[in-house]
Amino acid sequence: MRYGIIADVHGNLEALLSVMEALSGKADQVICLGDIIGYGPNPNECCDIIKKNQIISISGNHEKAVLGEMPIAWFNPSAAKAIHWTRAELKLENIDFIKGLPPVLELDDFEIVHGSLAYPAEEYLENIFVAVPTFNLMTKPVLFVGHTHRPLVLNYAEKKIINPGSVGQPRDGDPRAAYLTFNSETGEAILHRIGYDIKSVQAKMVAANLPRNLIERLDLGV
């Protein structure tokens, strides 16, 4: 089966639309690894696209925070402001939608979680040492994670943890939206990058009075 793997959309409609167009006809199923919302100016539209395209999704820390299931104090001031703004903007139907997102899912070919299997919404898997407890909890040979906004592959025995990077707010120095294609029959995972209209997103963020650093970092991919 051909999968499109996306993560950390963060309310960035333009980036999500670019990725969905690129995946059209190239994926049998799209998977989202959480943080559909937060930071960006179009949380409702991004939720609507996830629902319309029947994208299999899980929750991230920003969904948890918007729902009040994670303390706002866990976030830096800019992220916290964006969370409060997103909470006020979300339609009731999309609040209900994110309430229904599970923290972890096991599919036929792999597992998905936002952070780690040990701490699904909180932990950042940035190196092999931090990832060992999650490797030990894996029941499938492949686990896809998000949360760090940086593409990464970790190998441990016969298992792999793969991070596709971020659609809506990359932090690896490349401002283009990141996503992954995965062929479950061959095991081939390919990272892709695609440009989008960053200036349009930034203009909407300015109009919404979202934090300046969240706006400026889109240009730099940091």
C-alpha positions as CSV (number, residue, x, y, z in Angstrom):
1,M,0.0,0.0,0.0
2,R,1.2,3.5,-0.7
3,Y,1.0,6.0,2.2
4,G,1.4,9.7,2.5
5,I,2.7,10.6,5.9
6,I,2.3,14.1,7.2
7,A,2.8,15.7,10.6
8,D,2.6,19.1,12.4
9,V,0.4,21.0,9.9
10,H,-0.2,23.7,12.6
11,G,-3.0,25.5,10.9
12,N,-0.9,26.3,7.8
13,L,-3.5,25.9,5.0
14,E,-1.3,26.9,2.1
15,A,1.4,24.3,3.1
16,L,-1.2,21.6,3.6
17,L,-2.9,22.3,0.2
18,S,0.5,22.1,-1.5
19,V,1.3,18.7,0.1
20,M,-2.2,17.3,-0.6
21,E,-1.9,18.3,-4.3
22,A,1.6,16.7,-4.5
23,L,0.2,13.5,-3.0
24,S,-2.8,13.3,-5.3
25,G,-2.7,10.0,-7.1
26,K,0.4,9.0,-5.4
27,A,-1.0,7.7,-2.1
28,D,-3.7,5.2,-1.3
29,Q,-4.1,6.6,2.2
30,V,-2.8,9.7,3.9
31,I,-1.8,9.5,7.6
32,C,-1.4,12.6,9.9
33,L,0.8,12.4,13.0
34,G,-0.9,15.1,15.1
35,D,-0.7,18.9,15.6
36,I,-3.1,19.7,12.9
37,I,-3.7,23.0,14.7
38,G,-1.6,25.5,16.7
39,Y,0.6,28.4,15.5
40,G,-1.0,28.9,12.1
41,P,-4.0,31.1,11.0
42,N,-6.3,28.4,9.5
43,P,-7.1,25.7,12.1
44,N,-10.7,25.1,10.9
45,E,-9.8,24.8,7.3
46,C,-7.0,22.4,8.1
47,C,-9.3,20.3,10.2
48,D,-11.9,20.3,7.4
49,I,-9.3,19.1,4.9
50,I,-8.3,16.2,7.2
51,K,-11.9,15.2,7.6
52,K,-12.9,15.7,3.9
53,N,-10.0,13.5,2.7
54,Q,-10.6,10.9,5.4
55,I,-7.0,11.2,6.6
56,I,-6.2,8.9,9.5
57,S,-5.1,11.1,12.3
58,I,-4.0,11.1,15.9
59,S,-3.7,13.9,18.5
60,G,-0.7,16.0,19.3
61,N,0.3,18.2,22.2
62,H,-1.4,21.2,20.6
63,E,-4.7,19.4,20.3
64,K,-4.4,18.4,23.9
65,A,-3.6,21.9,25.0
66,V,-6.5,23.4,23.1
67,L,-8.8,20.9,24.8
68,G,-7.4,21.7,28.2
69,E,-5.9,18.3,28.6
70,M,-2.3,19.6,28.8
71,P,-1.3,22.6,30.9
72,I,-0.6,25.8,28.9
73,A,2.4,26.4,31.2
74,W,4.1,23.5,29.3
75,F,4.4,25.8,26.3
76,N,6.5,28.9,25.6
77,P,4.7,32.3,25.6
78,S,4.3,32.5,21.9
79,A,3.0,29.0,21.5
80,A,0.7,29.6,24.5
81,K,-0.7,32.8,22.8
82,A,-1.3,30.8,19.6
83,I,-3.1,28.1,21.6
84,H,-5.5,30.6,23.2
85,W,-6.2,32.1,19.8
86,T,-6.8,28.7,18.2
87,R,-9.1,27.7,21.0
88,A,-11.2,30.8,20.4
89,E,-11.2,30.3,16.6
90,L,-12.2,26.6,16.4
91,K,-15.7,25.7,15.4
92,L,-17.6,23.4,17.8
93,E,-17.6,20.7,15.1
94,N,-13.8,20.8,15.0
95,I,-13.4,20.8,18.7
96,D,-15.5,17.6,18.7
97,F,-13.3,16.3,15.9
98,I,-10.0,16.8,17.8
99,K,-11.6,15.4,21.0
100,G,-12.1,12.1,19.1
101,L,-8.5,11.8,17.9
102,P,-6.6,8.9,19.7
103,P,-3.0,9.4,21.0
104,V,-1.7,6.3,19.4
105,L,-2.8,4.0,16.5
106,E,-1.6,0.6,15.3
107,L,-2.2,0.0,11.6
108,D,-1.6,-3.2,9.6
109,D,1.9,-2.2,8.6
110,F,3.1,0.3,11.3
111,E,2.3,2.3,14.4
112,I,1.8,6.1,14.7
113,V,2.2,8.5,17.6
114,H,2.9,12.2,17.9
115,G,5.7,12.2,20.4
116,S,6.7,8.7,21.7
117,L,5.1,5.5,22.8
118,A,6.3,6.2,26.3
119,Y,4.9,9.8,26.4
120,P,2.6,10.2,23.3
121,A,2.0,13.9,23.4
122,E,5.1,15.2,25.2
123,E,8.4,13.4,24.4
124,Y,10.7,14.5,21.6
125,L,12.5,11.6,20.0
126,E,15.6,13.4,18.7
127,N,18.2,10.7,19.1
128,I,18.6,6.9,19.7
129,F,19.3,7.3,23.4
130,V,15.9,8.9,24.1
131,A,14.2,6.5,21.8
132,V,15.2,3.2,23.4
133,P,12.1,3.0,25.6
134,T,9.9,3.6,22.6
135,F,11.7,1.0,20.6
136,N,11.0,-1.5,23.4
137,L,7.3,-0.7,23.3
138,M,6.9,-1.1,19.5
139,T,4.8,-4.0,18.3
140,K,5.4,-3.3,14.6
141,P,8.7,-2.9,12.8
142,V,8.0,0.7,11.8
143,L,6.8,3.6,13.9
144,F,6.1,7.1,12.5
145,V,6.4,10.1,14.9
146,G,6.2,13.9,14.6
147,H,6.6,16.6,17.2
148,T,10.2,17.7,16.5
149,H,9.4,19.3,13.1
150,R,12.7,17.7,11.8
151,P,13.0,14.7,9.5
152,L,14.8,11.8,11.2
153,V,15.3,8.1,10.9
154,L,16.4,6.0,13.9
155,N,17.3,2.3,13.6
156,Y,17.4,-0.2,16.5
157,A,17.8,-3.9,15.9
158,E,15.1,-4.7,13.2
159,K,13.0,-1.6,14.0
160,K,12.8,1.9,12.6
161,I,11.4,5.2,13.9
162,I,10.7,7.7,11.1
163,N,9.9,11.4,11.4
164,P,8.6,13.1,8.2
165,G,9.3,16.6,9.5
166,S,6.7,19.3,9.5
167,V,4.1,20.4,6.9
168,G,3.3,23.7,8.4
169,Q,6.3,24.8,10.5
170,P,9.6,23.1,9.5
171,R,12.5,23.5,11.9
172,D,15.4,22.0,10.0
173,G,16.5,25.1,8.2
174,D,14.4,24.4,5.1
175,P,11.2,26.4,5.0
176,R,9.5,24.2,2.4
177,A,6.7,21.9,3.6
178,A,8.0,18.4,4.4
179,Y,6.1,15.1,4.0
180,L,6.9,11.4,3.4
181,T,5.8,8.7,1.1
182,F,5.9,5.1,2.3
183,N,5.4,1.9,0.4
184,S,4.5,-0.8,2.9
185,E,5.2,-3.6,0.4
186,T,8.8,-2.5,-0.3
187,G,9.5,-0.7,2.9
188,E,10.7,2.3,1.0
189,A,10.3,5.7,2.7
190,I,11.0,8.9,0.7
191,L,11.2,12.4,2.2
192,H,9.8,15.2,0.0
193,R,9.9,19.0,0.2
194,I,7.5,21.3,-1.6
195,G,7.3,25.1,-1.6
196,Y,4.1,27.1,-0.8
197,D,3.0,30.7,-0.5
198,I,4.6,31.6,2.8
199,K,3.9,35.3,2.4
200,S,0.2,34.6,2.3
201,V,0.3,32.7,5.5
202,Q,2.3,35.4,7.2
203,A,-0.1,38.1,6.1
204,K,-3.0,36.2,7.7
205,M,-0.9,35.7,10.9
206,V,-0.2,39.4,11.1
207,A,-4.0,40.1,10.6
208,A,-4.7,37.7,13.5
209,N,-2.1,39.4,15.7
210,L,-0.3,36.1,16.2
211,P,3.2,36.3,17.7
212,R,5.9,38.0,15.5
213,N,8.5,35.2,16.0
214,L,6.0,32.6,14.8
215,I,5.5,34.6,11.6
216,E,9.1,35.3,10.9
217,R,10.4,31.8,11.5
218,L,8.4,30.5,8.5
219,D,10.8,32.2,6.1
220,L,13.8,30.4,7.7
221,G,12.4,27.0,8.5
222,V,13.5,27.3,12.2
